[in-house]
């Protein structure tokens, strides 16, 4: 797994440098503060997704390694051809868990943002 982490960090660093060039600090004066904030949010989300994907790959490898059924299938010549299908099932399950986790996390963030927005609207209507 260490080799994967090194490659992942190299990939992350290269893509973040590319992302940095999309909106630089000087551009924020031209585009405004909102663009810089959007860029920072995008960068933060990108970092989170890379981290989560790395965790998903690690958990998938662990699931493949620890799966008793897969081990048995690989040991038996008659079931060995079907082991590929078992590997696919495990990978799909791990990826589905990752997607569900992301959906849950984004839903929670959206709820917080909506609540904050509602509070700001109420505060604004009191002031105006």
Secondary structure, DSSP 8 states (H G I E B T S, - for coil): -HHHHHHHHHHHHHHHHHHHHHS-HHHHHHH-HHHHHHHHHHHHHHHHHHHHHHHHHHHHHHHHHH-HHHHHHHHSTTTGGGHHHHHHHHHHHHHHHHHHHHHHHHHHHHHHHHHHHHHHHHHHHHH-
